């Protein structure tokens, strides 16, 4: 796309939104039109394909704050969209000023002797002076003017828990193309992965946008992911929690580890096993073991007698005294 195109094209009209539309309204309009005009839904329809490209071009400019600002400023100079003529004083029929008239006034008027400075519409300008794209590029901050930004596309993938933890390579369909992507180890449910340059170009030969993959992770029946750490809840008996014990704890994809439960460990306390989490580019996490004291649903006669004996031995101990004291503060 050249600078001249920005004078001529009304991107707001292309998307069917007002000039005051916010980013959300622009994105919503683009998505609706892109779905309707997509070549996959209109095979062999050259008109729909052309409109689809126009819509993508308009969205690429209006969705980028910097390009939108430049576009609005240039359209304002052009009075909302009049075509600026090539070298000549009168512009086009109908009274539109030629771009040399506008820029002659903007940059200090005509040349000595009544000759106006002429600006070419071709890249580089040649003998006629600087090109319009060069001139506007300098006016609005330099490089990249007239080059539509690529269009980001979105896709989704679902991974089993183990693949999400260890990292995986997936193949998915995005924008009608099959794409192979590497998902890093430790990806979280709902996390989005951005693949640079895997999106769609806004114009033929232009730079492509990015592919944004939303990752969904299937839950594991035992483990949950907490950053680099793995969490697991381990049941222990009442006597193991009271007297202390060494219990076996499973690990993900490895041999179980022996974990010491200190005497007097309450239900809900978390013990840390270092280096048994997941390995990512930021390092290796830990295994966080939460102790859950199991209350038996049925007791044998001997077990009930033992519990009764324990109750008599601890009679008078008020385990809720501290709670009441704190509640009264």
C-alpha positions in Angstrom: 0.0 0.0 0.0 1.3 3.5 -0.9 0.7 6.8 0.7 -1.6 7.7 -2.2 -3.8 4.7 -1.2 -4.4 6.3 2.3 -5.7 9.5 0.6 -8.1 7.5 -1.5 -9.5 4.7 0.7 -12.0 5.2 3.5 -11.2 2.3 5.8 -14.0 3.3 8.2 -16.5 2.9 5.4 -14.9 -0.4 4.4 -15.5 -1.8 7.9 -18.9 0.0 8.3 -17.9 1.8 11.5 -17.8 5.6 12.4 -14.6 7.4 12.7 -15.1 7.6 16.4 -15.3 3.8 16.8 -13.2 2.3 19.5 -10.9 -0.7 19.2 -13.6 -3.2 20.3 -16.1 -2.0 17.7 -13.5 -2.1 14.9 -12.5 -5.6 15.9 -16.1 -6.8 16.1 -16.9 -5.3 12.6 -13.8 -6.9 11.1 -14.5 -10.3 12.5 -18.1 -10.3 11.2 -17.0 -9.2 7.7 -14.1 -11.5 7.6 -16.3 -14.5 8.4 -18.8 -13.5 5.8 -16.3 -12.8 3.0 -13.7 -15.5 3.8 -12.6 -17.4 0.6 -13.4 -20.7 2.2 -17.1 -19.6 2.4 -17.1 -18.1 -1.1 -15.1 -20.4 -3.3 -14.5 -18.9 -6.8 -16.1 -15.6 -5.9 -13.5 -13.0 -7.0 -15.6 -10.1 -5.7 -15.9 -11.6 -2.2 -12.1 -12.3 -2.2 -11.4 -8.7 -3.2 -13.6 -7.4 -0.5 -12.0 -9.8 2.0 -8.6 -8.3 1.2 -10.0 -4.7 1.5 -11.4 -5.6 4.9 -8.1 -7.0 6.1 -6.2 -4.0 4.8 -8.6 -1.6 6.6 -8.4 -3.6 9.9 -4.6 -3.8 9.7 -4.4 0.0 9.7 -7.3 0.9 12.1 -6.3 -1.8 14.7 -2.8 -0.3 15.0 -2.9 2.9 17.1 0.1 4.5 15.4 -1.0 3.7 11.9 -4.6 4.8 12.7 -3.3 8.2 14.0 -1.2 8.7 10.8 -4.2 7.6 8.6 -6.6 10.0 10.3 -4.1 12.9 10.0 -3.5 12.3 6.3 -7.3 11.9 5.6 -7.9 15.2 7.4 -5.3 16.9 5.1 -7.1 15.5 2.1 -10.4 16.8 3.3 -11.8 13.4 4.1 -10.6 11.5 1.0 -10.2 13.6 -2.1 -7.6 12.2 -4.5 -4.4 14.2 -4.7 -3.3 14.7 -8.3 0.1 14.1 -9.7 2.3 17.1 -10.5 0.3 20.1 -11.7 -1.2 23.1 -10.1 -4.9 22.7 -10.4 -5.5 19.2 -9.0 -8.5 17.4 -10.3 -11.7 18.6 -11.8 -14.2 19.7 -9.2 -11.9 22.0 -7.3 -9.7 19.5 -5.3 -6.3 20.9 -4.6 -3.3 19.0 -5.9 -1.0 17.6 -3.3 1.7 20.0 -4.2 -0.6 22.9 -3.3 -1.3 21.4 0.1 2.3 20.5 0.9 3.6 23.7 -0.7 1.6 25.7 1.8 2.5 23.2 4.6 6.2 23.5 4.1 6.6 27.1 3.2 4.8 27.9 -0.1 5.9 27.9 -3.7 9.4 28.0 -5.1 11.0 31.2 -6.2 9.6 32.7 -9.4 6.2 31.4 -8.9 7.3 27.7 -9.5 5.7 25.3 -7.1 7.7 22.5 -5.7 6.4 19.2 -7.1 6.2 15.9 -5.3 6.1 12.6 -7.2 3.8 9.8 -6.3 6.5 7.2 -7.1 8.8 5.7 -4.4 12.0 7.6 -4.1 10.7 10.6 -5.9 13.2 10.7 -8.8 14.0 14.0 -10.4 10.7 15.5 -9.5 11.5 15.6 -5.8 10.8 13.4 -2.8 8.2 10.7 -3.1 5.0 11.1 -1.3 5.6 8.1 0.9 9.1 9.5 1.8 7.6 12.9 2.6 4.9 11.5 4.8 7.2 8.9 6.4 9.4 11.8 7.6 6.4 13.8 8.7 4.9 11.1 10.8 8.0 9.5 12.2 9.9 7.6 9.5 10.1 4.0 8.5 7.3 1.7 7.6 4.8 4.2 6.4 2.5 2.8 3.8 3.2 -0.8 4.8 0.2 -2.4 6.3 0.8 -4.4 9.4 0.1 -8.1 9.3 -3.2 -9.5 10.6 -3.0 -11.7 13.8 -5.1 -14.9 13.7 -6.2 -17.0 16.6 -6.5 -20.8 17.1 -7.0 -23.2 20.0 -5.5 -26.5 21.1 -6.2 -28.9 24.0 -3.4 -30.8 25.6 -3.3 -33.7 28.1 -1.9 -32.6 31.5 1.4 -34.4 31.0 2.1 -32.9 27.6 1.4 -29.4 29.0 3.9 -30.1 31.8 6.6 -31.5 29.6 6.0 -29.4 26.5 4.7 -30.7 23.2 4.6 -30.1 19.5 1.1 -29.8 18.0 -0.3 -29.5 14.5 -3.5 -27.5 14.1 -5.5 -25.7 11.5 -5.5 -21.9 11.5 -6.9 -19.7 8.8 -7.3 -22.6 6.5 -3.6 -23.7 6.9 -2.0 -26.5 8.8 0.5 -25.1 11.3 3.0 -27.0 13.5 3.8 -25.2 16.8 6.0 -26.0 19.8 4.2 -25.5 23.1 6.7 -24.8 25.9 6.9 -26.9 29.1 4.7 -25.7 31.9 2.0 -24.0 29.9 -1.1 -23.1 31.9 -4.7 -23.7 31.1 -6.0 -20.6 29.3 -2.5 -19.3 28.5 -1.9 -17.9 25.0 1.2 -18.6 22.9 2.2 -16.1 20.2 4.0 -17.4 17.1 5.6 -14.4 15.3 5.1 -14.3 11.6 2.6 -17.2 11.4 -0.4 -15.0 10.8 -1.8 -13.4 7.7 -0.4 -10.6 5.5 -2.7 -7.6 5.1 -1.7 -7.2 1.5 0.1 -9.4 -1.1 3.8 -9.5 -0.3 3.4 -7.8 3.0 4.7 -8.9 6.4 2.5 -11.5 8.0 1.0 -11.0 11.5 1.2 -13.5 14.3 -0.6 -16.7 15.2 -2.0 -16.6 18.8 -2.8 -20.1 20.2 -5.1 -20.4 23.2 -4.1 -23.5 25.1 -6.5 -25.6 27.1 -5.1 -28.1 29.5 -7.0 -31.2 30.6 -7.1 -31.8 34.3 -5.0 -34.6 36.0 -6.7 -36.8 38.5 -3.9 -36.4 41.0 -1.7 -33.4 40.2 -2.3 -29.7 39.6 0.2 -27.1 38.2 1.2 -24.1 40.2 3.8 -22.1 38.2 6.8 -24.4 38.1 5.5 -26.4 41.1 3.4 -29.5 41.1 0.7 -29.9 43.8 -0.6 -33.2 45.2 -2.9 -34.0 48.1 -1.9 -37.1 50.1 -4.2 -38.8 52.7 -2.6 -39.9 56.0 -4.1 -41.7 58.9 -4.8 -40.1 62.3 -2.0 -41.9 64.0 0.5 -41.0 61.2 -0.4 -37.3 61.6 -0.2 -37.5 65.4 2.8 -39.7 65.9 4.7 -38.8 62.7 5.5 -41.1 59.8 7.3 -41.5 56.5 4.8 -41.9 53.6 5.1 -42.7 49.9 4.1 -39.9 47.6 3.7 -40.3 43.8 5.5 -38.1 41.3 4.6 -37.3 37.7 6.2 -39.8 35.4 8.7 -41.0 37.9 9.3 -43.3 40.9 7.5 -42.3 44.1 9.4 -40.4 46.9 9.4 -41.0 50.6 8.2 -37.9 52.5 8.5 -37.4 56.3 5.4 -36.2 58.0 6.4 -34.7 61.3 4.6 -35.6 64.5 1.6 -33.4 65.1 1.1 -32.4 61.5 -2.4 -30.9 61.1 -4.7 -31.6 58.1 -4.1 -29.1 55.4 -0.4 -28.5 56.0 1.8 -28.5 52.9 5.2 -30.1 52.8 7.8 -29.3 50.1 9.9 -31.8 48.2 12.5 -29.7 46.4 13.4 -30.4 42.7 10.4 -32.6 42.0 8.3 -30.1 40.1 8.5 -29.4 36.4 11.5 -28.1 34.4 11.0 -24.9 32.4 13.3 -22.3 30.9 13.1 -20.5 34.2 14.3 -23.6 36.2 12.9 -26.6 38.0 10.1 -26.3 40.6 9.1 -28.4 43.6 6.5 -31.0 44.6 4.1 -29.5 47.1 2.5 -32.2 49.2 -0.7 -31.2 51.1 -1.5 -33.5 54.0 -5.1 -34.6 54.4 -6.0 -36.5 57.6 -8.5 -39.2 56.8 -11.3 -39.9 59.2 -12.4 -43.5 59.0 -16.1 -44.1 58.2 -16.3 -47.4 60.1 -14.4 -48.6 63.1 -13.8 -52.1 64.5 -14.5 -52.7 68.1 -10.8 -52.5 69.0 -10.4 -49.3 67.0 -13.4 -47.7 68.7 -12.1 -48.7 72.1 -8.8 -47.1 71.3 -10.4 -43.9 70.2 -12.5 -43.8 73.4 -9.4 -44.3 75.4 -7.8 -41.4 73.6 -10.8 -39.2 74.2 -10.7 -39.9 78.0 -6.9 -39.3 78.1 -7.4 -35.9 76.4 -10.5 -34.8 78.3 -10.4 -31.2 79.2 -8.2 -30.1 76.3 -10.1 -27.3 74.5 -8.9 -27.2 70.9 -11.2 -24.2 70.1 -10.1 -21.9 72.9 -7.7 -20.0 70.7 -10.4 -19.6 68.0 -12.8 -18.0 70.5 -10.2 -15.7 71.8 -9.3 -14.4 68.4 -12.9 -14.0 67.4 -13.5 -11.8 70.4 -10.7 -9.3 69.4 
